[in-house]
Amino acid sequence: MLTSFYKMHGLGNDFVILDARIGALPLTPDRIAALAHRRRGIGCDQLVTLHPPVAPGADVFVRFFNPDGSEAGACGNASRCVADLVWRQTGNATPVLQTSAGVLPTRREPDGQVTVDMGAPRIHWQEVPLAAAVDTLHLPLPGDPAAASMGNPHATFFVPDFAMLAQGAALEHNPIFPDRANIGFARMDSPERMRLKVHERGAGVTEACGSGACAAVVNAVRRGLAARTCTVELDGGTLRITWSEQTNHVLMTGPATTAFEGTVDLAAYPQ
Ligand SMILES: N[C@@H](CCC[C@H](N)C(=O)O)C(=O)O
């Protein structure tokens, strides 16, 4: 069962991308976890699959899976990578991605970076989701985080340093997050510049989290800490995030890089 894959990354947040547009792939949560394993598989922060689109105007349907086998509604860095891949395959510089959380227009910039319209943030407690009707701007947790969904659940802690990062795994599983959550730690260096580290749901600390950067800027703007356009510095590099006042959509701009292409025998991995 030889299947080709692309190994790509956005700021060191790395992906195995499998193309299921020409035929379904026999993937299960266990097989995804095995493929994502850093020593026994190809290794990645997320496994991404491409499918024929259903939404009118969409060019490709994209699904995102964490290395624990769970599925996520959004992945900002992988969205840029898929847009870059579609551009390289077809020459379409504005591919539209369909995801389980919505339809995302993308654009290749003149400098080769990719902008993804990540849609409108969801800030009602049921949309995040949270387990109870609480103020999403001030969750009843030590550290006073704010919550938002960018198609996947995020909580942002505004911190002076990153001493809390080790608490990310416990916070991911806090009962206030019924679907677990990605946990961001943001240090505001100025209203236009943020330093961010993210413990990702189902993946642990990664070098960058695109949806986490979008959620952190949204939450920082809601708190009066950031300008609508903010540079987010992650361990793997920087993203430019704009939360548009006109459209309420969040635009994310950053690089997309191909590391290598390869072939994998899916049957050699557990089902
Ligand atoms: N790395 C991603 C987010 C991937 C999904 C996340 N771990 C989740 O479970 O929601 C990004 O760049 O946004």
PDBQT file of the ligand as one rigid body, heavy atoms in Angstrom, charges set to zero:
ROOT
HETATM    1  N1  LIG A 301      -0.538  23.553  14.756  1.00  0.00    +0.000 N 
HETATM    2  C1  LIG A 301      -1.820  24.011  14.463  1.00  0.00    +0.000 C 
HETATM    3  C2  LIG A 301      -2.973  23.560  15.310  1.00  0.00    +0.000 C 
HETATM    4  C3  LIG A 301      -3.176  22.049  15.205  1.00  0.00    +0.000 C 
HETATM    5  C4  LIG A 301      -4.424  21.504  15.867  1.00  0.00    +0.000 C 
HETATM    6  C5  LIG A 301      -4.428  21.654  17.368  1.00  0.00    +0.000 C 
HETATM    7  N2  LIG A 301      -3.390  20.894  18.013  1.00  0.00    +0.000 N 
HETATM    8  C6  LIG A 301      -5.809  21.231  17.895  1.00  0.00    +0.000 C 
HETATM    9  O1  LIG A 301      -5.975  20.094  18.353  1.00  0.00    +0.000 OA
HETATM   10  O2  LIG A 301      -6.735  22.052  17.838  1.00  0.00    +0.000 OA
HETATM   11  C7  LIG A 301      -1.890  25.429  13.962  1.00  0.00    +0.000 C 
HETATM   12  O3  LIG A 301      -0.904  25.881  13.350  1.00  0.00    +0.000 OA
HETATM   13  O4  LIG A 301      -2.935  26.071  14.071  1.00  0.00    +0.000 OA
ENDROOT
TORSDOF 0
